[in-house]
Amino acid sequence: MPVALKTYDRLRDAVAALGSETGSRYLGGGTLLVRNLIEGSVQASSMIRSTERSMTEIRPAGGRITVGAGVTMAQIAAHPDLKFLAPVARTIGGPAIRNMATVGGNLFAPYPYGDFAVAMLALEATVSVQSGYSPRDTALDEFLLSADRGNRAVVAAITFRRPESDRAFRYVKMSRTHPKGASVVSIAAHLPASGGRLSSPRVAYGAMAPTAIRAKAVEAALNGKTLDEAGIAQALAVATEGCHPQTDPFASDWYRREVLPVYLKRLLLS
Ligand SMILES: Cc1cc2nc3c(=O)[nH]c(=O)nc-3n(C[C@H](O)[C@H](O)[C@H](O)COP(=O)(O)OP(=O)(O)OC[C@H]3O[C@@H](n4cnc5c(N)ncnc54)[C@H](O)[C@@H]3O)c2cc1C
């Protein structure tokens, strides 16, 4: 069946078209959607996209940074203000994928993908979602669990906290194939400190649940602690709390639970 490609200058017109045309899908970089259409696992009569400028802009503003949903992983990896995110973007697919895959699309990527979303969760991201004429902001952790993800709404942008320092943001990804490969587990952490003690740390996991999740028990166990063996012991003890990993061709759920604390320890003490 032929699939029409419809391009709109304004995002709100694209959203309106998406709402009125049954069988339409929003197109990001197409790395998953086009592949799924070709192999027949997804059916659609049209793909809708927007060339609105804000969708491809990166706008640092003080302590927060806004990235349009159409920004690609390659652009993230190359941007001088986003050096702390380059190691995350560089672990997503190979160069061809990174040139196409968008920040917005990664929020919809199925398990065990979604590594960029993991970093965003650790950086207290909010998602700007356009479902009518005006955008609405939602915390990313709520968005990842919400029905909006599979609905007719379009992500316009994602806004996240600039880390306290480059050292305060850490990311590790374990995969079977190098330099690229799907996650066995990925972990991102923002570890602000005051007087040598962690202050409101944020930790997020990928491939440990159907979507990226926050490790809230770990965050609570680290708060006020020092980053040494004694200070992180309780966090390691509760590392897998709230996790529901799946078994897939890359790893079993058992293996994911086993390696998670090992990689969390490395990340915290690195
Ligand atoms: C070979 C390969 C390797 C990969 N490796 C990794 C990896 O290691 N780590 C990882 O995290 N990911 C990986 N991915 C997934 C990759 O990150 C995704 O392909 C990408 O993030 C999806 O982005 P896209 O812009 O191409 O989305 P598309 O393919 O265009 O769309 C995917 C889905 O998201 C929806 N969508 C896209 N943009 C928006 C938006 N702005 N608002 C609402 N809905 C939207 C589409 O409607 C569709 O349902 C890999 C993919 C491939 C094909």
The ligand as a Gaussian input file, in Angstrom:
#p B3LYP/6-31G(d) Opt

LIG

0 1
 C       20.032000      -0.141000      13.810000
 C       19.486000       0.672000      14.941000
 C       20.244000       0.796000      16.107000
 C       19.761000       1.539000      17.178000
 N       20.492000       1.624000      18.329000
 C       19.997000       2.310000      19.380000
 C       20.715000       2.393000      20.595000
 O       21.787000       1.832000      20.746000
 N       20.174000       3.105000      21.609000
 C       18.964000       3.744000      21.487000
 O       18.527000       4.390000      22.429000
 N       18.281000       3.680000      20.361000
 C       18.765000       2.980000      19.313000
 N       18.048000       2.914000      18.173000
 C       16.782000       3.541000      18.153000
 C       16.978000       4.961000      17.711000
 O       17.369000       5.763000      18.754000
 C       15.666000       5.309000      17.232000
 O       15.691000       4.786000      15.926000
 C       15.335000       6.735000      17.223000
 O       15.485000       7.345000      18.457000
 C       13.949000       6.919000      16.726000
 O       14.020000       8.195000      16.274000
 P       13.506000       8.613000      14.853000
 O       13.606000      10.084000      14.861000
 O       14.184000       7.901000      13.763000
 O       11.992000       8.143000      14.990000
 P       11.011000       7.574000      13.880000
 O       11.520000       6.270000      13.378000
 O       10.697000       8.620000      12.890000
 O        9.720000       7.340000      14.787000
 C        9.685000       6.343000      15.781000
 C        8.360000       6.492000      16.538000
 O        8.371000       7.712000      17.272000
 C        7.296000       8.546000      16.854000
 N        7.825000       9.919000      16.861000
 C        8.997000      10.345000      16.340000
 N        9.179000      11.638000      16.609000
 C        8.095000      12.043000      17.313000
 C        7.683000      13.280000      17.876000
 N        8.432000      14.392000      17.800000
 N        6.496000      13.332000      18.531000
 C        5.710000      12.226000      18.616000
 N        6.045000      11.024000      18.101000
 C        7.233000      10.944000      17.463000
 C        6.899000       8.069000      15.474000
 O        5.557000       8.356000      15.170000
 C        7.145000       6.585000      15.605000
 O        6.061000       5.961000      16.242000
 C       18.512000       2.188000      17.081000
 C       17.758000       2.077000      15.905000
 C       18.238000       1.335000      14.853000
 C       17.394000       1.249000      13.610000

